[in-house]
Amino acid sequence: MLTKVDHIGIAVHSLEETMPYYEKALGLVPSPVEEVVSQMVRTVFFEVGETHIELLEPTSPDSPIAKFLEKNGPGIHHIAFASDGIEKQLELAATNGCRLVHEVPIEGAGDKLVAFLHPKSTFGVLTEFCQPKGE
Amino acid sequence: MLTKVDHIGIAVHSLEETMPYYEKALGLVPSPVEEVVSQMVRTVFFEVGETHIELLEPTSPDSPIAKFLEKNGPGIHHIAFASDGIEKQLELAATNGCRLVHEVPIEGAGDKLVAFLHPKSTFGVLTEFCQPKGE
């Protein structure tokens, strides 16, 4: 079952240029900036209720986020839903025609299991499921 | 102050074609379908935690959603944050360089006051503030 919108991932050219909008114009508080080497991004999170806004800045032209920015410019990249049973969630999606980017969950940032659905099978929305490990 | 992600608006060509993905593959429960004549859209909402996913289908080629679909194809259209003080929220955004689509809040669906920030001033993310009337 999906329990909440865990985070909304937003592709940006530069964290430093974008963070003042979220901090000052929206009044949100940033987490420390972290680098996710495997995804070739630097990220920062802003908490809003039970959801986080995740800004994603590419650290290499080979990063998926760099390719997204080249094609679309900055903007919303993906929605991540928290699930209380990620394997069953993936099975439900696959049974109902979704193309899975990950057949089994992989380890994501923040000690979570994560898996993506391909946007060609989700009406244009890159969709992530995530679940804290051990839950 | 922003209190939660109220909803995520997603542009779709057809509610009937898209709803089975949200209902069956994601396991979410739809609201009744409604038409918002002023926006030239038909909408349906799916609750996930404190947030709703809003699907938006244009009812006319002149609908802003029809224009979005023509340019981008189906996908995420906007993020709406709930605010506990929408006038102050708009003032904070304007003071910090945001371009306001609505200088003062307008009446939205569901008996709410709503106002949008222009995506050119929010790093590509069409951003809505909303507040239930009378709060």
Interface residues (C-beta under 8 A of the other chain):
Chain A: M1 L2 T3 K4 V5 I8 I10 A11 V12 E17 T18 P20 Y21 K24 A25 L26 G27 L28 V48 G49 E50 T51 N72 G73 P74 G75 I76 I79 F81 A82 Q89 L92 A93 T95 N96 G97 C98 L117 P119 S121 T122 F123 G124 V125 T127
Chain B: M1 L2 T3 K4 V5 I8 I10 A11 V12 E17 T18 P20 Y21 K24 A25 L26 G27 L28 V48 G49 E50 T51 N72 G73 P74 G75 I76 I79 F81 A82 Q89 L92 A93 T95 N96 G97 C98 L117 P119 S121 T122 F123 G124 V125 T127
